[in-house]
Amino acid sequence: FTSKKELVQMIRHYIHYYNTRRVQRNLGVLTPMEKHELYLAA
């Protein structure tokens, strides 16, 4: 990374990807956000 700002942007991008796009087997092939929404709806 060439700057702290660039590093922070990449970290934020990865956190967003991890929580909203990356499916996880241990969550029943759902994203963390999908699992959270199902929990809240129950």
N, CA, C and O atoms as a Tripos MOL2 file, in Angstrom:
@<TRIPOS>MOLECULE
protein
  168   167    42     0     0
PROTEIN
NO_CHARGES

@<TRIPOS>ATOM
      1 N           0.8430   -1.1790    0.0000 N.3       1 PHE1
      2 CA          0.0000    0.0000    0.0000 C.3       1 PHE1
      3 C           0.8830    1.2340    0.0000 C.2       1 PHE1
      4 O           1.9660    1.2450    0.5860 O.2       1 PHE1
      5 N           0.4090    2.2570   -0.6580 N.am      2 THR2
      6 CA          1.2230    3.4640   -0.7570 C.3       2 THR2
      7 C           0.8660    4.5090    0.2930 C.2       2 THR2
      8 O           1.6110    5.4700    0.4890 O.2       2 THR2
      9 N          -0.2650    4.3300    0.9680 N.am      3 SER3
     10 CA         -0.6460    5.2850    2.0060 C.3       3 SER3
     11 C          -1.5450    4.6030    3.0330 C.2       3 SER3
     12 O          -2.1160    3.5410    2.7830 O.2       3 SER3
     13 N          -1.6500    5.2370    4.1790 N.am      4 LYS4
     14 CA         -2.5320    4.7290    5.2290 C.3       4 LYS4
     15 C          -3.9860    4.7640    4.7540 C.2       4 LYS4
     16 O          -4.7600    3.8520    5.0440 O.2       4 LYS4
     17 N          -4.3510    5.8140    4.0280 N.am      5 LYS5
     18 CA         -5.7150    5.9440    3.5150 C.3       5 LYS5
     19 C          -6.0710    4.7760    2.5940 C.2       5 LYS5
     20 O          -7.1710    4.2290    2.6770 O.2       5 LYS5
     21 N          -5.1500    4.4020    1.7280 N.am      6 GLU6
     22 CA         -5.3790    3.2790    0.8190 C.3       6 GLU6
     23 C          -5.5510    1.9790    1.6000 C.2       6 GLU6
     24 O          -6.4130    1.1670    1.2660 O.2       6 GLU6
     25 N          -4.7500    1.7780    2.6220 N.am      7 LEU7
     26 CA         -4.8580    0.5850    3.4580 C.3       7 LEU7
     27 C          -6.2150    0.5260    4.1480 C.2       7 LEU7
     28 O          -6.8680   -0.5180    4.1470 O.2       7 LEU7
     29 N          -6.6400    1.6360    4.7340 N.am      8 VAL8
     30 CA         -7.9290    1.6860    5.4270 C.3       8 VAL8
     31 C          -9.0690    1.4030    4.4540 C.2       8 VAL8
     32 O         -10.0050    0.6830    4.8010 O.2       8 VAL8
     33 N          -9.0090    1.9530    3.2500 N.am      9 GLN9
     34 CA        -10.0420    1.7000    2.2420 C.3       9 GLN9
     35 C         -10.1070    0.2240    1.8710 C.2       9 GLN9
     36 O         -11.1960   -0.3340    1.7330 O.2       9 GLN9
     37 N          -8.9590   -0.4080    1.7110 N.am     10 MET10
     38 CA         -8.9380   -1.8310    1.3640 C.3      10 MET10
     39 C          -9.4970   -2.6880    2.5000 C.2      10 MET10
     40 O         -10.2180   -3.6550    2.2540 O.2      10 MET10
     41 N          -9.1680   -2.3390    3.7310 N.am     11 ILE11
     42 CA         -9.6990   -3.0810    4.8830 C.3      11 ILE11
     43 C         -11.2120   -2.9390    4.9370 C.2      11 ILE11
     44 O         -11.9190   -3.9280    5.1300 O.2      11 ILE11
     45 N         -11.7130   -1.7300    4.7690 N.am     12 ARG12
     46 CA        -13.1660   -1.5140    4.7790 C.3      12 ARG12
     47 C         -13.8480   -2.2760    3.6500 C.2      12 ARG12
     48 O         -14.9240   -2.8430    3.8420 O.2      12 ARG12
     49 N         -13.2340   -2.2920    2.4880 N.am     13 HIS13
     50 CA        -13.7820   -3.0230    1.3420 C.3      13 HIS13
     51 C         -13.8510   -4.5160    1.6590 C.2      13 HIS13
     52 O         -14.8550   -5.1620    1.3630 O.2      13 HIS13
     53 N         -12.8030   -5.0660    2.2530 N.am     14 TYR14
     54 CA        -12.7910   -6.4890    2.5720 C.3      14 TYR14
     55 C         -13.8330   -6.8220    3.6390 C.2      14 TYR14
     56 O         -14.5110   -7.8440    3.5370 O.2      14 TYR14
     57 N         -13.9670   -5.9840    4.6510 N.am     15 ILE15
     58 CA        -14.9690   -6.2300    5.6890 C.3      15 ILE15
     59 C         -16.3630   -6.2340    5.0770 C.2      15 ILE15
     60 O         -17.1860   -7.0820    5.4200 O.2      15 ILE15
     61 N         -16.6350   -5.2990    4.1770 N.am     16 HIS16
     62 CA        -17.9360   -5.2590    3.4990 C.3      16 HIS16
     63 C         -18.1520   -6.5400    2.6860 C.2      16 HIS16
     64 O         -19.2210   -7.1470    2.7480 O.2      16 HIS16
     65 N         -17.1420   -6.9410    1.9310 N.am     17 TYR17
     66 CA        -17.2190   -8.1830    1.1500 C.3      17 TYR17
     67 C         -17.4700   -9.3810    2.0690 C.2      17 TYR17
     68 O         -18.3370  -10.2080    1.7900 O.2      17 TYR17
     69 N         -16.7190   -9.4720    3.1520 N.am     18 TYR18
     70 CA        -16.8180  -10.6080    4.0630 C.3      18 TYR18
     71 C         -18.2200  -10.7070    4.6600 C.2      18 TYR18
     72 O         -18.7620  -11.8060    4.7800 O.2      18 TYR18
     73 N         -18.8030   -9.5910    5.0290 N.am     19 ASN19
     74 CA        -20.1030   -9.6030    5.6880 C.3      19 ASN19
     75 C         -21.2870   -9.7090    4.7410 C.2      19 ASN19
     76 O         -22.3490  -10.1830    5.1440 O.2      19 ASN19
     77 N         -21.1330   -9.2810    3.4940 N.am     20 THR20
     78 CA        -22.3060   -9.2040    2.6190 C.3      20 THR20
     79 C         -22.2430  -10.0820    1.3770 C.2      20 THR20
     80 O         -23.2770  -10.3040    0.7470 O.2      20 THR20
     81 N         -21.0760  -10.5900    0.9990 N.am     21 ARG21
     82 CA        -20.9800  -11.3380   -0.2540 C.3      21 ARG21
     83 C         -20.4120  -12.7460   -0.0960 C.2      21 ARG21
     84 O         -20.7580  -13.6310   -0.8790 O.2      21 ARG21
     85 N         -19.5610  -12.9750    0.8830 N.am     22 ARG22
     86 CA        -18.8480  -14.2460    1.0300 C.3      22 ARG22
     87 C         -19.7190  -15.2530    1.7780 C.2      22 ARG22
     88 O         -19.9970  -15.0760    2.9640 O.2      22 ARG22
     89 N         -20.1460  -16.3040    1.0880 N.am     23 VAL23
     90 CA        -20.9490  -17.3390    1.7440 C.3      23 VAL23
     91 C         -20.0470  -18.2110    2.6060 C.2      23 VAL23
     92 O         -18.8820  -18.4410    2.2820 O.2      23 VAL23
     93 N         -20.6090  -18.6910    3.7100 N.am     24 GLN24
     94 CA        -19.8440  -19.5020    4.6480 C.3      24 GLN24
     95 C         -20.6000  -20.7820    4.9530 C.2      24 GLN24
     96 O         -21.7920  -20.7610    5.2610 O.2      24 GLN24
     97 N         -19.8980  -21.8780    4.8630 N.am     25 ARG25
     98 CA        -20.5210  -23.1870    5.1060 C.3      25 ARG25
     99 C         -21.0600  -23.3150    6.5230 C.2      25 ARG25
    100 O         -22.1460  -23.8580    6.7240 O.2      25 ARG25
    101 N         -20.3190  -22.8260    7.4990 N.am     26 ASN26
    102 CA        -20.7630  -22.9890    8.8840 C.3      26 ASN26
    103 C         -22.0060  -22.1570    9.1950 C.2      26 ASN26
    104 O         -22.5930  -22.3100   10.2670 O.2      26 ASN26
    105 N         -22.4130  -21.2850    8.2830 N.am     27 LEU27
    106 CA        -23.6490  -20.5160    8.4470 C.3      27 LEU27
    107 C         -24.7490  -21.0420    7.5320 C.2      27 LEU27
    108 O         -25.7370  -20.3520    7.2800 O.2      27 LEU27
    109 N         -24.5750  -22.2550    7.0420 N.am     28 GLY28
    110 CA        -25.5790  -22.8430    6.1610 C.3      28 GLY28
    111 C         -25.5350  -22.2650    4.7590 C.2      28 GLY28
    112 O         -26.5760  -22.0830    4.1270 O.2      28 GLY28
    113 N         -24.3560  -21.9800    4.2770 N.am     29 VAL29
    114 CA        -24.1060  -21.4090    2.9500 C.3      29 VAL29
    115 C         -24.8220  -20.0550    2.8040 C.2      29 VAL29
    116 O         -25.4170  -19.7590    1.7680 O.2      29 VAL29
    117 N         -24.7460  -19.2560    3.8540 N.am     30 LEU30
    118 CA        -25.2710  -17.8970    3.8520 C.3      30 LEU30
    119 C         -24.1330  -16.9310    4.1320 C.2      30 LEU30
    120 O         -23.0740  -17.3280    4.6190 O.2      30 LEU30
    121 N         -24.3570  -15.6710    3.8250 N.am     31 THR31
    122 CA        -23.3920  -14.6590    4.2420 C.3      31 THR31
    123 C         -23.6750  -14.3150    5.7050 C.2      31 THR31
    124 O         -24.7760  -14.5770    6.1890 O.2      31 THR31
    125 N         -22.7160  -13.7390    6.4140 N.am     32 PRO32
    126 CA        -22.9840  -13.3400    7.7930 C.3      32 PRO32
    127 C         -24.1900  -12.3970    7.8990 C.2      32 PRO32
    128 O         -24.9690  -12.5010    8.8470 O.2      32 PRO32
    129 N         -24.3510  -11.4910    6.9520 N.am     33 MET33
    130 CA        -25.4750  -10.5590    7.0030 C.3      33 MET33
    131 C         -26.8020  -11.2760    6.7740 C.2      33 MET33
    132 O         -27.7960  -10.9540    7.4260 O.2      33 MET33
    133 N         -26.8320  -12.2440    5.8540 N.am     34 GLU34
    134 CA        -28.0560  -13.0210    5.6370 C.3      34 GLU34
    135 C         -28.4260  -13.7920    6.8980 C.2      34 GLU34
    136 O         -29.5980  -13.8410    7.2720 O.2      34 GLU34
    137 N         -27.4500  -14.3880    7.5510 N.am     35 LYS35
    138 CA        -27.6990  -15.1290    8.7890 C.3      35 LYS35
    139 C         -28.2300  -14.1940    9.8680 C.2      35 LYS35
    140 O         -29.1570  -14.5430   10.5980 O.2      35 LYS35
    141 N         -27.6490  -13.0230    9.9670 N.am     36 HIS36
    142 CA        -28.0860  -12.0310   10.9460 C.3      36 HIS36
    143 C         -29.5350  -11.6090   10.6850 C.2      36 HIS36
    144 O         -30.3280  -11.4960   11.6200 O.2      36 HIS36
    145 N         -29.8770  -11.3780    9.4280 N.am     37 GLU37
    146 CA        -31.2400  -10.9830    9.0820 C.3      37 GLU37
    147 C         -32.2400  -12.0910    9.4020 C.2      37 GLU37
    148 O         -33.3450  -11.8070    9.8650 O.2      37 GLU37
    149 N         -31.8650  -13.3550    9.1600 N.am     38 LEU38
    150 CA        -32.7450  -14.4720    9.5180 C.3      38 LEU38
    151 C         -32.9310  -14.5560   11.0290 C.2      38 LEU38
    152 O         -34.0300  -14.8400   11.5070 O.2      38 LEU38
    153 N         -31.8680  -14.3110   11.7740 N.am     39 TYR39
    154 CA        -31.9390  -14.3260   13.2360 C.3      39 TYR39
    155 C         -32.8970  -13.2460   13.7350 C.2      39 TYR39
    156 O         -33.7110  -13.4960   14.6230 O.2      39 TYR39
    157 N         -32.7990  -12.0580   13.1690 N.am     40 LEU40
    158 CA        -33.6640  -10.9600   13.5960 C.3      40 LEU40
    159 C         -35.1210  -11.2050   13.2280 C.2      40 LEU40
    160 O         -36.0220  -10.7560   13.9370 O.2      40 LEU40
    161 N         -35.3610  -11.9100   12.1310 N.am     41 ALA41
    162 CA        -36.7270  -12.1740   11.6820 C.3      41 ALA41
    163 C         -37.4100  -13.2620   12.5090 C.2      41 ALA41
    164 O         -38.6370  -13.3630   12.5080 O.2      41 ALA41
    165 N         -36.6280  -14.0700   13.2100 N.am     42 ALA42
    166 CA        -37.1950  -15.1890   13.9800 C.3      42 ALA42
    167 C         -37.8810  -14.7280   15.2460 C.2      42 ALA42
    168 O         -38.4060  -15.5500   15.9980 O.2      42 ALA42
@<TRIPOS>BOND
     1     1     2 1
     2     2     3 1
     3     3     4 2
     4     3     5 am
     5     5     6 1
     6     6     7 1
     7     7     8 2
     8     7     9 am
     9     9    10 1
    10    10    11 1
    11    11    12 2
    12    11    13 am
    13    13    14 1
    14    14    15 1
    15    15    16 2
    16    15    17 am
    17    17    18 1
    18    18    19 1
    19    19    20 2
    20    19    21 am
    21    21    22 1
    22    22    23 1
    23    23    24 2
    24    23    25 am
    25    25    26 1
    26    26    27 1
    27    27    28 2
    28    27    29 am
    29    29    30 1
    30    30    31 1
    31    31    32 2
    32    31    33 am
    33    33    34 1
    34    34    35 1
    35    35    36 2
    36    35    37 am
    37    37    38 1
    38    38    39 1
    39    39    40 2
    40    39    41 am
    41    41    42 1
    42    42    43 1
    43    43    44 2
    44    43    45 am
    45    45    46 1
    46    46    47 1
    47    47    48 2
    48    47    49 am
    49    49    50 1
    50    50    51 1
    51    51    52 2
    52    51    53 am
    53    53    54 1
    54    54    55 1
    55    55    56 2
    56    55    57 am
    57    57    58 1
    58    58    59 1
    59    59    60 2
    60    59    61 am
    61    61    62 1
    62    62    63 1
    63    63    64 2
    64    63    65 am
    65    65    66 1
    66    66    67 1
    67    67    68 2
    68    67    69 am
    69    69    70 1
    70    70    71 1
    71    71    72 2
    72    71    73 am
    73    73    74 1
    74    74    75 1
    75    75    76 2
    76    75    77 am
    77    77    78 1
    78    78    79 1
    79    79    80 2
    80    79    81 am
    81    81    82 1
    82    82    83 1
    83    83    84 2
    84    83    85 am
    85    85    86 1
    86    86    87 1
    87    87    88 2
    88    87    89 am
    89    89    90 1
    90    90    91 1
    91    91    92 2
    92    91    93 am
    93    93    94 1
    94    94    95 1
    95    95    96 2
    96    95    97 am
    97    97    98 1
    98    98    99 1
    99    99   100 2
   100    99   101 am
   101   101   102 1
   102   102   103 1
   103   103   104 2
   104   103   105 am
   105   105   106 1
   106   106   107 1
   107   107   108 2
   108   107   109 am
   109   109   110 1
   110   110   111 1
   111   111   112 2
   112   111   113 am
   113   113   114 1
   114   114   115 1
   115   115   116 2
   116   115   117 am
   117   117   118 1
   118   118   119 1
   119   119   120 2
   120   119   121 am
   121   121   122 1
   122   122   123 1
   123   123   124 2
   124   123   125 am
   125   125   126 1
   126   126   127 1
   127   127   128 2
   128   127   129 am
   129   129   130 1
   130   130   131 1
   131   131   132 2
   132   131   133 am
   133   133   134 1
   134   134   135 1
   135   135   136 2
   136   135   137 am
   137   137   138 1
   138   138   139 1
   139   139   140 2
   140   139   141 am
   141   141   142 1
   142   142   143 1
   143   143   144 2
   144   143   145 am
   145   145   146 1
   146   146   147 1
   147   147   148 2
   148   147   149 am
   149   149   150 1
   150   150   151 1
   151   151   152 2
   152   151   153 am
   153   153   154 1
   154   154   155 1
   155   155   156 2
   156   155   157 am
   157   157   158 1
   158   158   159 1
   159   159   160 2
   160   159   161 am
   161   161   162 1
   162   162   163 1
   163   163   164 2
   164   163   165 am
   165   165   166 1
   166   166   167 1
   167   167   168 2
@<TRIPOS>SUBSTRUCTURE
     1 PHE1         2 RESIDUE 1 A PHE
     2 THR2         6 RESIDUE 1 A THR
     3 SER3        10 RESIDUE 1 A SER
     4 LYS4        14 RESIDUE 1 A LYS
     5 LYS5        18 RESIDUE 1 A LYS
     6 GLU6        22 RESIDUE 1 A GLU
     7 LEU7        26 RESIDUE 1 A LEU
     8 VAL8        30 RESIDUE 1 A VAL
     9 GLN9        34 RESIDUE 1 A GLN
    10 MET10       38 RESIDUE 1 A MET
    11 ILE11       42 RESIDUE 1 A ILE
    12 ARG12       46 RESIDUE 1 A ARG
    13 HIS13       50 RESIDUE 1 A HIS
    14 TYR14       54 RESIDUE 1 A TYR
    15 ILE15       58 RESIDUE 1 A ILE
    16 HIS16       62 RESIDUE 1 A HIS
    17 TYR17       66 RESIDUE 1 A TYR
    18 TYR18       70 RESIDUE 1 A TYR
    19 ASN19       74 RESIDUE 1 A ASN
    20 THR20       78 RESIDUE 1 A THR
    21 ARG21       82 RESIDUE 1 A ARG
    22 ARG22       86 RESIDUE 1 A ARG
    23 VAL23       90 RESIDUE 1 A VAL
    24 GLN24       94 RESIDUE 1 A GLN
    25 ARG25       98 RESIDUE 1 A ARG
    26 ASN26      102 RESIDUE 1 A ASN
    27 LEU27      106 RESIDUE 1 A LEU
    28 GLY28      110 RESIDUE 1 A GLY
    29 VAL29      114 RESIDUE 1 A VAL
    30 LEU30      118 RESIDUE 1 A LEU
    31 THR31      122 RESIDUE 1 A THR
    32 PRO32      126 RESIDUE 1 A PRO
    33 MET33      130 RESIDUE 1 A MET
    34 GLU34      134 RESIDUE 1 A GLU
    35 LYS35      138 RESIDUE 1 A LYS
    36 HIS36      142 RESIDUE 1 A HIS
    37 GLU37      146 RESIDUE 1 A GLU
    38 LEU38      150 RESIDUE 1 A LEU
    39 TYR39      154 RESIDUE 1 A TYR
    40 LEU40      158 RESIDUE 1 A LEU
    41 ALA41      162 RESIDUE 1 A ALA
    42 ALA42      166 RESIDUE 1 A ALA
